[in-house]
């Protein structure tokens, strides 16, 4: 199950890592970042609803899931985290470079580890700690030295990492994934987000996008890609836990760097190469299975210590 979850997260990171190239093509055809995010949320609502209905018919069940006040609050928090993250990240691009924004955004794996340890008393294993250091070293290697900007831009970029960490932790710990189908959960999260993004576009005057026919076609492909990647991430988080999911999601900037080199003929620097090796090493370390002797020893050690939580 853990291996399957790792594969889902890596696939999600690969798809999301390709999105910046798609976004640049959309901007070149008359789009803008806020309008693209709105379309990404809005255009997927009907397909998600139809997929959910088809899944219900296939399972031959029409039972209604009761969503109480507590569950609605959790869904609202998920929607806030999921919607605010791209809004904050795109806003930070107006004040600091995209490289610095992305680097600051990827503080969220550390926040997820710390949040699970503080609020859910989950033990951070040595393996997870090493993976966290490798991931952060890898992401920092993708940052271009000399980038600078305003303190407000730095704050907004960090805030995007905080909101995404909130989304990941609530997604994993709320139990909503056990109650709702993947299509249904994403539908509940994105519907209020689409309304909020519509209001944001109206307030910022970004709703008027002069898109070409190619631009609209690219937006449809972009929506399919991001929706699929989001569902892969949700499934992967359910299978391997929020800590591993957040660490493995660093495959996203890795893919962006590799795609830039292969498709856009960007230069592969030594720093980028080191970053790729660090991220790959962390993934291999997380995927590595302990031998029976080591697992037995770890369980005995945990039992004798009487520590709560789980090991990685």
C-alpha positions as CSV (number, residue, x, y, z in Angstrom):
1,X,0.0,0.0,0.0
2,X,2.8,2.4,0.9
3,X,4.6,1.7,-2.4
4,X,1.4,2.4,-4.3
5,X,0.9,5.6,-2.4
6,X,4.5,6.7,-3.3
7,X,3.8,6.1,-7.0
8,X,0.6,8.2,-6.8
9,X,2.5,11.1,-5.2
10,X,5.4,10.9,-7.7
11,X,2.9,10.9,-10.6
12,X,1.1,13.8,-9.1
13,X,4.4,15.7,-8.7
14,X,5.5,14.9,-12.3
15,X,2.2,16.3,-13.7
16,X,2.2,19.4,-11.5
17,X,5.9,19.9,-12.4
18,X,4.9,20.1,-16.1
19,X,2.2,22.7,-15.4
20,X,4.5,25.8,-15.4
21,X,5.4,25.1,-19.1
22,X,1.6,24.8,-19.9
23,X,0.9,28.0,-18.0
24,X,3.5,29.9,-19.9
25,X,1.9,28.8,-23.2
26,X,-1.5,29.9,-21.9
27,X,-0.1,33.3,-20.9
28,X,1.4,33.7,-24.4
29,X,-2.1,33.1,-25.8
30,X,-3.9,35.8,-23.8
31,X,-4.3,34.3,-20.3
32,X,-3.2,35.3,-16.9
33,X,-2.5,33.5,-13.7
34,X,-5.6,34.3,-11.7
35,X,-8.0,33.6,-14.6
36,X,-6.2,30.3,-15.3
37,X,-6.7,29.3,-11.7
38,X,-10.4,30.2,-11.8
39,X,-10.8,28.2,-15.0
40,X,-8.9,25.3,-13.5
41,X,-11.4,25.1,-10.6
42,X,-14.5,25.9,-12.6
43,X,-14.1,23.8,-15.7
44,X,-13.5,20.6,-13.6
45,X,-16.7,20.9,-11.6
46,X,-19.1,19.3,-14.1
47,X,-16.7,16.4,-15.1
48,X,-16.2,15.7,-11.3
49,X,-19.9,15.6,-10.7
50,X,-20.5,13.3,-13.7
51,X,-17.6,11.0,-12.6
52,X,-19.1,10.8,-9.1
53,X,-22.5,10.0,-10.5
54,X,-21.1,7.3,-12.8
55,X,-19.1,5.8,-9.9
56,X,-22.3,5.7,-7.8
57,X,-24.2,3.9,-10.6
58,X,-21.3,1.5,-11.1
59,X,-21.3,0.6,-7.4
60,X,-25.1,0.3,-7.5
61,X,-25.5,2.4,-4.5
62,X,-27.4,5.6,-3.8
63,X,-26.9,6.0,-0.1
64,X,-26.6,9.6,1.0
65,X,-23.5,10.6,3.0
66,X,-24.5,12.7,6.0
67,X,-22.2,15.7,6.3
68,X,-22.5,17.2,9.8
69,X,-21.5,20.6,11.0
70,X,-18.0,19.3,12.1
71,X,-17.4,17.7,8.7
72,X,-18.6,20.9,6.9
73,X,-16.1,22.9,8.9
74,X,-13.3,20.5,7.8
75,X,-14.3,20.7,4.2
76,X,-14.3,24.5,4.5
77,X,-10.8,24.5,5.9
78,X,-9.7,22.1,3.1
79,X,-11.2,24.5,0.5
80,X,-9.5,27.5,2.1
81,X,-6.1,25.8,2.1
82,X,-6.5,24.4,-1.4
83,X,-7.8,27.7,-2.9
84,X,-5.6,30.2,-1.0
85,X,-2.3,28.3,-1.9
86,X,-2.2,29.2,-5.6
87,X,-3.7,32.6,-5.0
88,X,-0.9,33.5,-2.5
89,X,1.8,31.9,-4.7
90,X,0.7,33.8,-7.8
91,X,0.4,37.1,-5.8
92,X,4.0,36.7,-4.5
93,X,5.2,36.6,-8.2
94,X,4.3,40.3,-8.4
95,X,6.9,41.1,-5.6
96,X,9.6,38.5,-5.8
97,X,11.0,36.2,-8.5
98,X,9.2,32.9,-9.3
99,X,12.3,31.0,-8.3
100,X,12.4,32.5,-4.8
101,X,8.6,32.1,-4.5
102,X,8.7,28.4,-5.3
103,X,11.6,27.9,-2.9
104,X,9.8,29.6,0.0
105,X,6.5,27.8,-0.9
106,X,8.3,24.4,-0.5
107,X,8.7,25.0,3.2
108,X,5.5,23.0,3.6
109,X,7.1,19.5,3.9
110,X,8.8,20.7,7.1
111,X,5.6,22.3,8.3
112,X,3.7,19.1,7.8
113,X,6.2,17.0,9.7
114,X,6.2,19.6,12.6
115,X,2.4,19.9,12.6
116,X,1.9,16.2,12.8
117,X,4.4,15.9,15.6
118,X,2.9,18.8,17.6
119,X,-0.8,18.3,17.1
120,X,-1.0,14.5,16.6
121,X,2.0,13.4,18.6
122,X,3.4,11.5,15.7
123,X,7.0,10.6,16.0
124,X,9.4,11.9,13.4
125,X,11.7,9.0,12.5
126,X,15.4,9.4,11.7
127,X,14.6,8.4,8.1
128,X,12.0,11.1,7.7
129,X,14.3,13.7,9.2
130,X,17.1,12.8,6.8
131,X,14.6,12.8,3.9
132,X,13.4,16.2,5.0
133,X,17.0,17.6,5.0
134,X,17.6,16.1,1.6
135,X,14.4,17.5,0.2
136,X,15.1,21.0,1.5
137,X,18.6,20.9,0.2
138,X,17.3,19.8,-3.2
139,X,14.7,22.6,-3.3
140,X,17.3,25.2,-2.2
141,X,19.6,24.0,-5.0
142,X,16.9,25.0,-7.6
143,X,16.9,28.6,-6.3
144,X,18.9,31.1,-8.3
145,X,21.3,33.1,-6.1
146,X,20.9,36.9,-6.4
147,X,17.0,36.8,-6.5
148,X,15.6,39.4,-4.2
149,X,12.3,41.2,-3.5
150,X,10.1,42.8,-1.0
151,X,9.4,41.5,2.5
152,X,5.7,41.4,1.7
153,X,6.4,39.0,-1.3
154,X,8.5,36.8,0.9
155,X,5.7,36.7,3.5
156,X,3.0,35.9,0.9
157,X,5.1,33.1,-0.6
158,X,5.7,31.6,2.9
159,X,2.0,31.9,3.5
160,X,1.3,29.8,0.5
161,X,3.4,27.0,2.0
162,X,1.5,27.3,5.3
163,X,-1.9,27.1,3.7
164,X,-0.8,24.0,1.7
165,X,0.6,22.3,4.8
166,X,-2.8,23.0,6.4
167,X,-4.6,21.4,3.5
168,X,-2.3,18.3,3.6
169,X,-2.7,17.7,7.3
170,X,-6.5,18.2,7.4
171,X,-6.8,16.0,4.2
172,X,-5.0,13.1,6.0
173,X,-6.4,13.5,9.5
174,X,-10.0,14.5,9.0
175,X,-11.3,11.1,7.9
176,X,-13.1,12.7,4.9
177,X,-11.2,10.4,2.5
178,X,-12.9,7.4,4.1
179,X,-16.3,9.0,3.9
180,X,-16.2,10.5,0.4
181,X,-15.1,9.3,-3.0
182,X,-12.1,11.1,-4.5
183,X,-14.3,12.8,-7.1
184,X,-16.8,13.8,-4.5
185,X,-14.3,15.2,-2.1
186,X,-12.6,17.3,-4.8
187,X,-16.0,18.5,-5.9
188,X,-16.8,19.7,-2.4
189,X,-13.5,21.4,-2.0
190,X,-13.4,23.1,-5.4
191,X,-16.9,24.4,-5.6
192,X,-16.6,27.1,-2.9
193,X,-13.0,27.7,-4.1
194,X,-14.4,28.6,-7.6
195,X,-16.8,31.1,-6.1
196,X,-13.9,32.7,-4.1
197,X,-11.7,32.8,-7.1
198,X,-14.4,34.4,-9.2
199,X,-14.7,37.2,-6.6
200,X,-10.9,37.6,-6.6
201,X,-10.8,37.9,-10.4
202,X,-13.6,40.5,-10.3
203,X,-11.8,42.5,-7.6
204,X,-8.5,42.4,-9.4
205,X,-9.9,43.0,-12.9
206,X,-8.2,39.8,-14.2
207,X,-11.5,38.2,-15.5
208,X,-11.0,39.8,-18.9
209,X,-8.7,37.4,-20.6
210,X,-8.3,37.7,-24.4
211,X,-7.7,34.1,-25.0
212,X,-7.1,32.6,-28.5
213,X,-8.7,29.3,-29.5
214,X,-5.3,27.7,-28.7
215,X,-5.4,29.3,-25.3
216,X,-8.8,27.8,-24.5
217,X,-7.6,24.3,-25.7
218,X,-4.5,24.6,-23.5
219,X,-6.7,25.6,-20.5
220,X,-8.8,22.5,-21.0
221,X,-5.7,20.3,-21.1
222,X,-4.3,22.2,-18.1
223,X,-7.5,21.5,-16.1
224,X,-7.5,17.8,-16.9
225,X,-3.8,17.6,-15.8
226,X,-4.2,19.5,-12.6
227,X,-7.4,17.7,-11.6
228,X,-5.9,14.3,-12.2
229,X,-2.7,15.3,-10.3
230,X,-4.8,16.5,-7.4
231,X,-6.7,13.3,-7.1
232,X,-3.5,11.3,-7.4
233,X,-2.1,13.4,-4.5
234,X,-5.2,12.8,-2.4
235,X,-5.1,9.0,-3.0
236,X,-1.3,8.9,-2.3
237,X,-1.7,10.9,0.9
238,X,-4.3,8.4,2.1
239,X,-2.0,5.5,1.4
240,X,1.3,6.7,2.6
241,X,0.5,9.5,5.1
242,X,0.9,13.3,5.0
243,X,4.6,13.3,6.0
244,X,5.7,11.1,3.2
245,X,3.3,12.8,0.7
246,X,4.7,16.2,1.5
247,X,8.3,15.1,1.1
248,X,7.6,13.1,-2.1
249,X,5.8,16.1,-3.6
250,X,9.3,17.8,-4.1
251,X,9.3,15.8,-7.3
252,X,7.3,18.8,-8.6
253,X,10.2,21.3,-8.8
254,X,12.5,18.5,-9.9
255,X,10.2,17.8,-12.9
256,X,10.0,21.5,-13.7
257,X,13.8,21.8,-13.9
258,X,14.2,18.6,-16.0
259,X,11.3,19.7,-18.3
260,X,12.9,23.1,-18.7
261,X,16.1,21.5,-19.8
262,X,14.6,18.9,-22.1
263,X,11.7,20.9,-23.7
264,X,12.9,24.5,-23.4
265,X,16.6,23.8,-23.7
266,X,17.4,25.6,-20.5
267,X,20.9,25.2,-19.0
268,X,21.4,22.4,-16.5
269,X,23.7,23.9,-13.8
270,X,25.7,22.0,-11.2
271,X,23.4,23.3,-8.5
272,X,20.3,21.9,-10.3
273,X,22.1,18.6,-10.7
274,X,22.8,18.4,-7.0
275,X,19.2,19.3,-6.2
276,X,17.9,16.5,-8.5
277,X,20.2,14.0,-6.8
278,X,19.1,15.1,-3.3
279,X,15.4,14.8,-4.1
280,X,15.9,11.4,-5.8
281,X,17.9,10.2,-2.8
282,X,15.1,11.2,-0.4
283,X,12.5,9.4,-2.5
284,X,14.7,6.2,-2.6
285,X,15.2,6.4,1.1
286,X,11.4,6.7,1.8
287,X,10.7,3.9,-0.6
288,X,13.4,1.6,0.9
289,X,11.9,-1.2,2.9
290,X,13.5,-2.3,6.1
291,X,14.6,-5.8,6.5
292,X,12.6,-8.1,8.9
293,X,15.4,-7.9,11.5
294,X,15.4,-4.1,11.5
295,X,11.6,-3.8,11.6
296,X,11.5,-6.2,14.6
297,X,14.2,-4.2,16.4
298,X,12.4,-1.0,15.7
299,X,9.1,-2.3,17.1
300,X,10.8,-3.6,20.2
301,X,12.6,-0.3,20.7
302,X,9.4,1.6,20.3
303,X,7.5,-0.7,22.7
304,X,10.2,-0.3,25.4
305,X,10.1,3.5,25.1
306,X,6.3,3.6,25.2
307,X,6.3,6.5,22.8
308,X,3.0,7.3,21.1
309,X,2.6,7.8,17.3
310,X,4.1,5.9,14.4
311,X,7.4,5.5,12.8
312,X,8.2,6.1,9.1
